[in-house]
Amino acid sequence: MNEINIQYFKTPVGEVILGAFEGKLCMADWRYRKMRNRIDSRLQQGLKAEFIEEDTPVLQQTRHQLDEYFNRARKTFDIPLLMVGTDFQKQVWQGLIDIPYGMTCSYLELSKNIGNEKAVRAVASANGANAISIMIPCHRIIGSDGSLVGYAGGLAAKKKLLFLEQSLLL
């Protein structure tokens, strides 16, 4: 059986589970999110692996870069990512990565950006299935009316992340 090496990491906005598989980050997800079991199952089945609590160089690098991000010293990440999902989900997640630091986007705008304007609900669902929070910045998605909409880490965490990024632009 393959291994997904995991570590728990407390950020200023909540605790995350970091997961690495074959030298790539496959999870940086909120520990206490509603879809925890579904995300874990998708990763374990998709990689034919089980979780083992063990540190790795990519997990150390991830913690370091997250600390830099929260200390306002990093706007982009250069961790090797392994996205585990359908081709459509991966397309949505890449669209999220393309949203610049400090900017926000609606589900409709994201749908247009990936060339699938009619797939707003599917884009929202893929956004919710993102297992690599912050680095794949699903927190940058807001409602078409500018309101904060659902976030796996909770709306308080989302608000803090957006504030952190906005305050660096001032």
N, C-alpha and C positions, 0 to 999 in steps of 0.2 A: 504494500500500500504506500502511495506517495504521501508526503507530509506538507501541510500548510503550517509554517511556523508562525505562531501568534504571540503577541504581547499586548498587555493592557496599558493604556497611556492616558493620563489625566491632562486635558487641555484646559485653558481658562474658561472654556464654554461648555465643557462636558467631557465624559470619559469615552474614549474610542478603543476599538479593538483593531490592532494593526496585524495584517497577515501577509506573509511572503511565501512565494512558491518559485523555486528554481531561480532565485536571485532577482525576482520582480515583485513589486507590491501588488497584491491582488485584493487587499481589503484595508480600508481606513474608515471604519464604519462606527456609528454611534452604538455603544454597548447596550443601551436600554431602549432601543427603538422598537416600534410595534412589529415590524417585519423581520425581526432578528432571526427567527428559525428559518424563514423562507430564504433569506439571503445566505445564511450558513449552508443550507441544503444545496442551493444552486452552486455555490463554490465547491463544496465537497464532491458533489456528483459530477460537475463539469470538469474538475481536475482529477477525479478519481483519487481523492486524498482525504486524510483525516487531520484534524487540528492537533498540533503538538505545541505546548507552551515552551518555546525556546527562542532565544534571541539570534539574530543574524545581522550581517553587515547592512543589508538594505533596510532592515527595521531600525537599526541605529541611525542610519542616514535620514530616514523618514522622521524620527523623533527630533533630530537636530534641525531639519528644515522646517518642521512644524513650530519648534521653539523660535526660530528666526522669524517665521511668518507672524506669530503672535507678539513678538517683540518689535514688529514693524521694520524688520530688516530684510524681508523677502517678499516679492510680489509674484514670482513664478517658481514652480518646482521642477526639478530635473531628476526625479526618481523614475527609474524604469517601471512602467505600469503594465499589468496584465489584466485586461478587462475580460471578465467571464460573463458571457451573455449571448443573446442572439445578434445577428449582423445588424438588425435595426437598432437594438439597444446600444451597440457599440457606436453606431453612427450618431445617435443622440448624445452619447457621452462625449464623443469627439467634438460635437457641436457645443457642448458645455465648456470644454477646455478652451474653445476658441473665443469665449466671451471674455473680454479684457478685464483685468483686475480693476476693481472700483466701479464697474459698469453692471447694469442689470438688464434683463431681457424677459419678455413674457413667453409663455408656452407657444403662442401664435408666432411670435417673432422667431423663436427657435425652430419651429416647424418650417417656416419660410427659409431660414438659414440653411437647413439641411435638405431643402428642395422637396418638401413634402407637406405643403400648406394644409392639406385636409386631415393630416394625422395628429391633430392637436391632442386628442385624448390619449393616443398611443405614446406620444412624446411625453405627456405628463406621467403616464404609467412607467415608462423607461426611466424618467427622471427619478421617480420614487424608488426604483430598483437599483440605483447607483450604490455600489458597495465601497467606493473610494471617495468619500466626502472630503471637502476642502480642496484636494488636488484636482478632482473633477468637480468643479464648483457649482453644484446644484443649488447652493444657497443664493446664487445670483439670479435665480428665476423668481419673478414676482408676477402678481396678477396683472391682467391687461389694464386695470384701473389704477395700478401702482400699489395695490395692497400687498401685504405679506401673505403668502399662501403656504400651505403645508410644507413641513420640513422634517425629515427623519430625526434630527437632533432636537426638534422642538422649535417653536417660533422665537423663544427668548434667545436661543443659540444663534439662529439665523439673523436676528436683529443685531446681535453683537458682532457677528462676522461682517455683515454689511457696513456697520458703523466703523469697524476697524479699517476696512478697505476705503470707505469714503473719507475718513479723517486724514488718511495719508495723501489724499488728492487736494486737500484744501490749501 
